[in-house]
Amino acid sequence: MCAGALAALVFSTMGCGRLEEFADPPASAPAGGDSSPSLGMDEAAVALLPDSVASRHTLRVAIPANEPPTQFYSEGTRYMTGTNPDVARLIGKALNLDVDIKVVNFDSIIPGIAAGRYDMTVSSMTPTTKRMAVMDFVDYMQVGNAIVVAKGGEPITKDTLCGRRVGVLTGSYQLTVNIPAYNRDCAAAGKPPIRIGQFQDTRQAVSALTSGRQDAVLADSPILEYATAHNPAVEVSDTFEYTPVAVGVSKEPALVDAVSAALDCVVSSDAYGEVLRKYGLESAMITDARVNAAQ
């Protein structure tokens, strides 16, 4: 059994309400080089590991950068912190493995996993049927979509995106799934399509918004809530569609079984709640680490 897990754990903050505030990120990595809470290994999960990973003693985890509070460098360091790196480290502890975080662009993650460069990703990735052709998925938290606009500007909501210049992240769920669906609704209503601007990270998209090159930015709610809390020039105009996001695992049955067992351990532990609370993401908690539950 996973050491540190609660016998029974009920989260009272699982609602899909808007996140109200974020904790300040840690100023630097701890002396031991690990910002995540302690968690004992799960012997049953360890026993499921494929030899290829167990013999290496390391999980290679692809994570994008520059998206606080989900992943970002601690100030003045090259140490990755945030909810996603910390959850990855908790999975590693449950599996008694070191975690080697590989910082890559979001749109490079799936090709990298397909090529065998990474074992998994913890990057707030939404599990979709298309992505499941390359990876298996295990849920680990829930997030929503948000739209931000310039402070004091015209409000823009999910229902008023048609014809707008909207910034999204390259390779994101918003670009590949949401925008095509919204554009079909625009066409059915006889309205012009959304004018898409693609960016490698949210900071670039928000910069384009504040400089007048975009009318809005559409991205994951935790990232945009954090951006508005730290940038008085922008504000959240709409939040919606809260759904689970998942750890993406390479197509190796033994590895997804091991990661699934490890995440069962993680989400039932005090350490999981501690990580999400540290970054102001209590409402992102889940209690069921489902496998391959496509959104």
C-alpha positions as CSV (number, residue, x, y, z in Angstrom):
1,M,0.0,0.0,0.0
2,C,1.1,3.5,-0.7
3,A,2.7,4.9,2.4
4,G,1.1,8.2,3.5
5,A,-2.3,7.4,1.9
6,L,-5.4,8.1,3.8
7,A,-7.7,5.3,4.6
8,A,-10.6,7.4,3.4
9,L,-10.3,10.7,1.7
10,V,-13.1,13.0,0.6
11,F,-12.3,16.3,-1.0
12,S,-14.9,19.0,-0.4
13,T,-13.4,21.4,-3.0
14,M,-14.0,19.4,-6.2
15,G,-16.5,21.8,-7.6
16,C,-16.0,23.5,-10.9
17,G,-15.9,27.0,-9.5
18,R,-13.5,29.7,-10.5
19,L,-10.1,29.7,-8.8
20,E,-10.0,32.7,-6.5
21,E,-6.3,33.0,-5.6
22,F,-2.9,31.5,-6.1
23,A,-0.1,30.9,-3.7
24,D,3.2,32.6,-4.5
25,P,5.6,30.2,-6.2
26,P,8.6,29.0,-4.2
27,A,11.6,31.3,-4.6
28,S,14.1,28.5,-5.2
29,A,14.5,24.8,-5.1
30,P,15.1,23.2,-1.7
31,A,18.6,22.1,-0.8
32,G,17.6,18.5,-1.5
33,G,16.5,19.4,-5.1
34,D,12.9,18.3,-4.7
35,S,10.0,20.7,-3.9
36,S,7.4,17.9,-3.7
37,P,6.1,16.5,-0.4
38,S,7.3,13.1,0.9
39,L,5.5,10.0,-0.2
40,G,6.4,6.3,0.4
41,M,6.7,3.9,-2.5
42,D,3.8,1.6,-3.5
43,E,5.2,-1.9,-3.7
44,A,2.3,-3.2,-5.8
45,A,2.8,-0.4,-8.3
46,V,6.6,-1.0,-8.4
47,A,6.0,-4.7,-9.2
48,L,4.1,-3.7,-12.3
49,L,7.0,-1.7,-13.9
50,P,8.4,-3.0,-17.2
51,D,12.0,-4.1,-17.0
52,S,13.0,-1.4,-19.5
53,V,12.1,1.3,-17.0
54,A,12.8,-0.5,-13.7
55,S,16.4,-1.3,-14.9
56,R,17.0,2.4,-15.8
57,H,15.7,3.5,-12.3
58,T,14.4,6.7,-13.9
59,L,11.2,8.1,-15.4
60,R,11.8,10.5,-18.3
61,V,9.0,13.0,-18.1
62,A,8.3,15.7,-20.8
63,I,7.0,18.9,-19.4
64,P,6.7,22.4,-21.1
65,A,8.1,25.5,-19.4
66,N,6.8,29.0,-18.6
67,E,3.3,28.2,-17.6
68,P,2.8,29.1,-13.9
69,P,1.4,27.8,-11.7
70,T,1.4,24.4,-13.5
71,Q,5.1,24.4,-14.5
72,F,7.8,27.1,-14.3
73,Y,11.4,27.6,-13.3
74,S,11.9,28.7,-9.7
75,E,13.2,32.2,-9.6
76,G,16.9,32.4,-10.4
77,T,17.2,28.7,-11.1
78,R,16.8,26.0,-13.8
79,Y,14.7,24.0,-11.4
80,M,11.2,23.1,-12.6
81,T,8.4,23.5,-10.1
82,G,4.6,23.8,-10.2
83,T,1.8,21.3,-10.0
84,N,2.9,19.2,-13.0
85,P,6.6,18.7,-12.0
86,D,5.5,18.0,-8.4
87,V,2.9,15.5,-9.4
88,A,5.5,13.8,-11.7
89,R,7.8,13.6,-8.7
90,L,5.1,12.1,-6.5
91,I,4.5,9.4,-9.2
92,G,8.3,8.7,-9.2
93,K,8.3,8.3,-5.4
94,A,5.3,5.9,-5.5
95,L,7.3,3.9,-8.1
96,N,10.6,4.3,-6.3
97,L,12.2,5.9,-9.4
98,D,14.1,9.0,-10.0
99,V,12.4,11.6,-12.2
100,D,14.3,13.2,-15.1
101,I,12.2,16.2,-16.3
102,K,12.8,17.1,-19.9
103,V,11.6,20.6,-20.7
104,V,10.2,20.8,-24.2
105,N,7.6,22.7,-26.3
106,F,4.1,21.4,-25.8
107,D,3.8,20.5,-29.5
108,S,7.0,18.4,-29.3
109,I,5.7,16.1,-26.5
110,I,3.6,13.7,-28.5
111,P,6.2,13.2,-31.3
112,G,8.9,12.7,-28.6
113,I,6.9,10.1,-26.8
114,A,6.1,8.3,-30.1
115,A,9.8,8.3,-30.8
116,G,10.7,6.8,-27.4
117,R,12.5,9.8,-26.1
118,Y,10.2,10.2,-23.1
119,D,8.3,7.7,-20.9
120,M,5.4,10.0,-20.1
121,T,4.2,13.6,-19.8
122,V,2.6,15.5,-17.0
123,S,1.5,18.7,-18.9
124,S,-2.2,19.3,-18.2
125,M,-2.9,17.3,-21.4
126,T,-6.5,16.5,-22.2
127,P,-7.0,12.8,-23.2
128,T,-8.6,12.6,-26.6
129,T,-9.2,9.7,-28.9
130,K,-6.7,11.0,-31.4
131,R,-4.0,11.3,-28.8
132,M,-4.8,7.8,-27.6
133,A,-3.4,6.5,-30.9
134,V,0.0,7.4,-29.6
135,M,-0.3,7.4,-25.7
136,D,-2.3,5.9,-22.9
137,F,-3.7,8.3,-20.3
138,V,-4.3,8.4,-16.5
139,D,-6.3,11.3,-15.0
140,Y,-4.6,13.3,-12.3
141,M,-6.5,16.6,-11.9
142,Q,-9.3,18.7,-13.6
143,V,-9.0,22.1,-15.2
144,G,-11.3,24.3,-17.2
145,N,-11.0,26.7,-20.1
146,A,-10.7,30.5,-19.6
147,I,-10.8,33.5,-21.8
148,V,-8.8,36.7,-20.9
149,V,-9.2,40.1,-22.4
150,A,-7.5,43.5,-21.9
151,K,-8.5,45.1,-18.6
152,G,-11.5,47.3,-19.1
153,G,-12.1,46.2,-22.7
154,E,-15.2,44.6,-24.2
155,P,-16.1,41.3,-22.5
156,I,-15.6,38.2,-24.7
157,T,-17.2,34.8,-23.8
158,K,-17.3,31.4,-25.3
159,D,-20.4,32.5,-27.2
160,T,-18.9,35.7,-28.7
161,L,-15.6,34.4,-30.1
162,C,-16.8,34.4,-33.8
163,G,-14.7,36.8,-35.9
164,R,-12.4,37.6,-33.0
165,R,-8.6,37.4,-33.0
166,V,-7.9,34.7,-30.4
167,G,-4.5,33.6,-29.1
168,V,-4.1,29.9,-28.3
169,L,-1.1,27.6,-27.6
170,T,0.3,25.5,-30.5
171,G,-0.8,21.9,-30.2
172,S,-3.2,22.6,-27.3
173,Y,-6.6,21.1,-26.8
174,Q,-8.1,24.6,-27.3
175,L,-6.5,24.8,-30.8
176,T,-7.1,21.2,-31.9
177,V,-10.5,20.5,-30.4
178,N,-12.3,23.6,-29.0
179,I,-11.6,26.1,-31.8
180,P,-12.8,23.7,-34.7
181,A,-16.0,23.0,-32.7
182,Y,-16.6,26.7,-32.0
183,N,-16.0,27.5,-35.7
184,R,-18.6,25.0,-36.7
185,D,-21.0,26.8,-34.5
186,C,-20.0,30.1,-36.0
187,A,-20.6,28.8,-39.5
188,A,-24.0,27.4,-38.5
189,A,-25.0,30.8,-37.2
190,G,-23.7,32.6,-40.3
191,K,-20.9,34.3,-38.4
192,P,-17.2,34.7,-39.4
193,P,-14.7,32.2,-38.1
194,I,-12.4,32.8,-35.2
195,R,-9.1,34.3,-36.3
196,I,-6.5,32.1,-34.7
197,G,-3.1,33.3,-33.4
198,Q,-0.7,30.5,-32.3
199,F,1.9,30.9,-29.6
200,Q,4.4,28.6,-27.9
201,D,3.4,29.8,-24.4
202,T,0.8,31.8,-22.6
203,R,3.1,34.7,-21.8
204,Q,3.6,35.3,-25.6
205,A,-0.1,35.1,-26.1
206,V,-0.8,37.6,-23.3
207,S,1.8,39.9,-24.6
208,A,0.1,39.9,-28.0
209,L,-3.2,40.7,-26.2
210,T,-1.8,43.6,-24.3
211,S,-0.1,45.0,-27.4
212,G,-3.5,44.9,-29.3
213,R,-2.5,42.1,-31.7
214,Q,-5.1,39.8,-30.2
215,D,-8.6,40.4,-28.9
216,A,-8.5,37.5,-26.4
217,V,-6.5,34.5,-25.2
218,L,-8.1,31.1,-24.7
219,A,-6.2,28.6,-22.6
220,D,-6.3,26.5,-19.4
221,S,-8.0,28.2,-16.6
222,P,-5.2,27.8,-13.9
223,I,-2.7,29.4,-16.2
224,L,-4.8,32.3,-17.2
225,E,-6.1,32.9,-13.6
226,Y,-2.5,33.1,-12.5
227,A,-1.7,35.5,-15.4
228,T,-4.4,37.9,-14.4
229,A,-3.4,37.7,-10.8
230,H,0.1,38.9,-11.8
231,N,-0.8,41.2,-14.7
232,P,-3.1,44.1,-14.0
233,A,-3.5,44.8,-17.7
234,V,-5.6,41.7,-18.4
235,E,-8.7,40.1,-16.8
236,V,-10.7,36.9,-17.0
237,S,-13.8,37.3,-19.1
238,D,-15.2,33.7,-19.1
239,T,-14.4,30.3,-17.5
240,F,-16.1,27.1,-18.6
241,E,-15.8,23.4,-19.5
242,Y,-14.0,21.9,-16.5
243,T,-12.8,18.4,-17.4
244,P,-10.0,16.0,-16.3
245,V,-6.5,16.2,-17.6
246,A,-4.2,13.2,-17.6
247,V,-0.7,11.9,-17.5
248,G,0.2,10.7,-21.0
249,V,2.2,7.4,-21.0
250,S,4.0,5.7,-23.8
251,K,2.2,2.7,-25.4
252,E,3.6,0.1,-23.1
253,P,0.9,-1.8,-21.2
254,A,3.0,-2.6,-18.2
255,L,4.1,1.1,-17.8
256,V,0.5,2.4,-17.9
257,D,-0.5,-0.2,-15.4
258,A,2.3,0.9,-13.0
259,V,1.6,4.6,-13.5
260,S,-2.2,4.0,-12.9
261,A,-1.4,2.1,-9.7
262,A,1.0,4.9,-8.6
263,L,-1.6,7.6,-9.3
264,D,-4.2,5.7,-7.3
265,C,-1.7,6.0,-4.5
266,V,-1.0,9.7,-5.2
267,V,-4.5,11.0,-5.4
268,S,-5.5,9.2,-2.1
269,S,-2.5,10.8,-0.3
270,D,-2.1,13.9,1.8
271,A,0.8,14.8,-0.5
272,Y,-1.5,15.3,-3.5
273,G,-3.7,17.8,-1.7
274,E,-0.6,19.5,-0.3
275,V,0.8,20.0,-3.9
276,L,-2.4,21.4,-5.3
277,R,-3.0,23.7,-2.3
278,K,0.6,25.1,-2.6
279,Y,-0.3,26.4,-6.0
280,G,-3.9,27.5,-5.3
281,L,-5.5,24.6,-7.3
282,E,-7.7,23.0,-4.6
283,S,-10.6,22.9,-7.1
284,A,-8.5,20.8,-9.5
285,M,-8.4,17.7,-7.1
286,I,-9.9,14.4,-8.3
287,T,-10.5,11.2,-6.4
288,D,-10.5,8.7,-9.4
289,A,-7.4,8.3,-11.6
290,R,-9.3,6.9,-14.6
291,V,-7.4,5.2,-17.4
292,N,-8.1,6.3,-21.1
293,A,-11.2,8.3,-20.3
294,A,-11.3,10.3,-23.6
295,Q,-12.8,13.9,-23.4
